[in-house]
Amino acid sequence: MVKFGWVIYNGHLPGNKFKDFAEWIQEAAAKRDINMSIIKNNHLIPTLSQEGGTITSLSGGPKPDFVVFGDKDILLAKQLELTGIPVFNSAEAIAVSDDKAAAYQILANEKLPIPETLISPKVFPGSTAIEQDSFLQAGKILDFPLIIKESFGSFGEQVYLVHSSGEMLEKIKEIGDKPFVLQKFISSSFGKDLRLNVVGSKVVAAMKRTSHSDFRANVSAGGEMESYQPNSEESQLAIEATKAIGADFAGVDLLFGPENKPLICEVNSNAHIKNIYNCTKINVADHIIDYIIDKLSK
């Protein structure tokens, strides 16, 4: 019987978005008579030695039956798994989701529809000049305008729309040694997209996001949201994308491709759930806890 869990969030990030997620999970668990302790990632100390690895909690207490991992501290998540604790989502799923280039690589390998994407070559820190030839070729392949998207970023930030080779090269110079992808711009989805929250093999909530002033539709960037009923193609694609990266639950962003065919924009293993609740009145945390209870019982 599942009785006790941890929900982990990052203790060094400002604002309440990440703690909010933890509190919603805690409240959902309480409805199922499960006691969840909210713990900052920096209050758990992974210790490695010849005898193996352990996790020391600054607050003490018993070992949890499971962990809901609302952070991107991948090494901590992995250490929890190595000590035998079930972690949702897994360290591997979080790592893939957090690295957009790696996620697109997996989605493409699964033959799932994504915008045409080129992965930038690795640049080591301290490189004095970046060769331009491959990027000029990328501009010819993708045409302008095109999207430059840093591999690591959230809330629609670190995503840029560039309209010429000169603007592209200037942005690449600014990005420097950070990894990124170049991507075909989907003009049919300018300022609008879908967010589908998937838990297990089911879409549990969905909304449409719209911006009247930006190519990105993220609510955090000023986009408006409305409840949305996805069709079967959109739902199936979101479920397949979640499974492809190995996540138990995710927020999948879909673009409106040509002829209104959905394309996968991103798969977020640590998707926040407050906005979609405000929009749909569906509490995704309830579905996450029910899914975990069912999975652990098997």
Helices and strands as residue ranges (DSSP letters): E 4-9, H 17-31, E 35-40, G 41-43, E 44-49, E 52-57, E 66-69, H 74-82, E 87-88, H 91-98, H 100-109, E 117-119, H 133-142, E 146-150, E 159-162, H 165-175, E 180-184, G 187-189, E 192-199, E 202-210, G 219-221, E 224-227, H 232-244, E 249-256, G 258-260, E 262-268, H 274-280, H 284-297
